[in-house]
Amino acid sequence: MMNVFTTINPYGNFEAQNEAMSSWASYFTVYSVNTKDDISKVKDLYPYIKFIETENTFDFNVSVFMNPPFTNTNKNKRLVKLNSILNSIVKTKGQYFCIVNSDIIIKTDQLSSFINDSYLSNGLIISTRYELEGDVVTRPFSSGYDIFIFDKKNIDILFNDNYVIGMPWWDYWIPLISLKSLNLYHIDDQIFFHRTHDTNYNPEYWIRFGEHLYRDIVLNMIGKDINIDIFKFCHIVKKHIENKQINIKL
């Protein structure tokens, strides 16, 4: 019915990722796109996941990426690009696909009610996650998205080599570019959850990838520079998505 794609973080966080991905595997086939070396490290930890190799990655030095600097001896990592996952989806049989971050938990078997042509023939579905501390839901996450469901026939509009899973802003690119030609549906229910942890983006990377989105959306689509700082731009983009999305409920 639907295939789920993610990229497993091979550098740790096993408990959270295993809880999350095993919840998806209860209902769907789950694929993870990773480098050959990373697959060799983690494939035995996730026997229910189908791994797909890629070499289309973003390389960075952890001491620059993390704030404060990461002290692990392995200071270089390779993150999977959005295009790596999209290319893997193109090569996989099936009609409906979901891209999800690897630490997002699903707690319902009713998602299938949205996975049909009435929503996805000319639309894309996103959803808000809810933060968990123990068994307590504390708040909705208001700064981005983690779940993207679509018909493979509409995949071409999503490709963009600037965006990287594990870096900021790709989760805004997908709904924004989808709005150009598709309806954007937002699941307005508490069915996706995330165990709260610190986010340690170095501001340099947050701004760097925000500038990609600024150029893609403002300069390339609007055609002129509106002279706005990246932080204000983030707020405007989120409000724009919220104003355009069509809320749907189970």
Summary of the structure (lengths in Angstrom):
residues: 250
radius of gyration: 17.5
end to end distance: 17.9
largest distance: 50.2
contacts: 757
relative contact order: 0.15
helix: 36%
strand: 28%
